[in-house]
Amino acid sequence: LSEMAEDGSSSNLRLRFETRLLSQPYYRYVLSVEVFAPRASDCACWSSGRCLLCNSNWTVEALDGGAMPLATNDALLLGFPLVSELPFSVFTNRAPPSALVDMTLRFSSIGAIPATSLIVRAPEGYHFPYSCLTSEASGLGNMTGDVNLSPVFLSCIGRLKSASVTLHASGLFRSTTLTLRVTTPRTTPEDNRWYVEGRLTDSNVQVAWGATGGVTSQGLREVFVDYGNFQAVSTLFLVTFSSEVDVEGAGAITVFPPPGYLLPCEDFRPFAMPRGAVVEAVVSCASMRQGVHISFANATLQAGAEYAFSVSGGTAAANTANVAADAFTVQILDSSGFMVESNYEVPALPLVGFGGVEQPHLLWYDTPVAESTVFVTVGIRIPLVAPPGLSMIRVRMPEGLRHGVATTSKANRADGVTLAWRPTEIVSDQPGIFSSYPEWLALGKSTGSTDLAFLTA
């Protein structure tokens, strides 16, 4: 394509090609250009009422420089009918990922011909339920009075990302709002545009069309899952989160781990959970698939407050190859089970293989009281052969605690750290017959395993 120009009337487009056009049986050419549609006043038949819509005929000619066209369609190409623009906008109170929400469409103006049915197309990832019209949006109360007060929406039938809305015979004759039930996608789509097509139900003719930008997905931002990131280890999973909305009376928090993980309700510890103002709050844990469902009642989950709980569980043998699936899902539900906030992309920690290391155990003495000194013992068991190169053991303490280590000397001192270990004894009388293969295998895995313990003040 060497040249593209418009003539003075701006209604013709001339294209000049550097190479010749090849024959039709073997090649097909597609031309896509942007054009401005005429105003409604430019369509005389429409304005005078002599036709329903303004149809348009397009002329396409192939020229070779001669006096006559080489080929022409004689202006017999019937283009798309011109319809009115239907300006609208979409909004909702909140749009958490994969949540059933009430999405409101506000029509700021109407077309030249009031549409009696609407076809709504949401961006990729949205899903309309079969019955998608909310009770507040039905407007059936107007049926007993004057239907000229406002447009009346009778029904909505959803399928995937499309919804068909039927209006009263008076149609969309004035500006109004329409609220539909729809499930949001997990992430904001790249093409986040909504489309609405207005049609006449009886003749099935398009009379209006509009497009607008959609809402942005609002996930649960302040959420973390911390645990011992070793392969196939039993460990504590600490979940901390902070919501941006209040959940009053009752609700729930669900946590689903990545593939290969398991989070039962064993050793459930509600460190900081919603509390009741008058009646004592009730907090319980129930298993749900491979995750947990933490419910609370007689309490209010306050926006901005930090909450935390932990459960005992197991990590996977290895991180999944699917990076998108290697994440935790955390959801906050209200008393009716509707999702208030969610995050499907809480990253899982990279799993490390180190001799099948087990969850450390913690001991202290004497009984800890405020502003006192206690001696703490941390025990670590490594049952399998661990690779060489261990250079550090890091212990993180809760907020408010301070360690009393004043020296890094290896000698046993009250203000230092005492390290002790107990390596596994190697069996000297090893089995030597073929039937003893399982014993050999177990011996090979356990040789070099260690129990470590260190004490600090």
Secondary structure as UniProt FT lines:
FT   STRAND          3..6
FT   TURN            8..9
FT   STRAND          13..16
FT   TURN            24..26
FT   HELIX           40..42
FT   HELIX           44..48
FT   STRAND          57..58
FT   STRAND          61..62
FT   STRAND          71..72
FT   TURN            74..75
FT   STRAND          77..78
FT   STRAND          84..85
FT   STRAND          88..91
FT   TURN            97..98
FT   STRAND          100..107
FT   STRAND          117..121
FT   TURN            124..125
FT   TURN            135..137
FT   HELIX           140..144
FT   TURN            147..148
FT   STRAND          153..159
FT   TURN            160..161
FT   STRAND          162..167
FT   TURN            169..170
FT   STRAND          176..183
FT   STRAND          193..200
FT   TURN            201..204
FT   STRAND          205..213
FT   STRAND          222..226
FT   TURN            231..232
FT   STRAND          234..242
FT   STRAND          250..256
FT   TURN            259..260
FT   TURN            266..267
FT   STRAND          269..272
FT   STRAND          282..288
FT   TURN            289..290
FT   STRAND          291..297
FT   STRAND          300..301
FT   TURN            303..304
FT   STRAND          306..314
FT   TURN            323..325
FT   STRAND          327..334
FT   TURN            335..336
FT   STRAND          339..347
FT   TURN            355..356
FT   STRAND          361..365
FT   TURN            370..371
FT   STRAND          375..382
FT   TURN            399..400
FT   TURN            414..415
FT   STRAND          417..423
FT   HELIX           434..436
FT   HELIX           437..446
FT   TURN            447..448
FT   STRAND          450..456
//
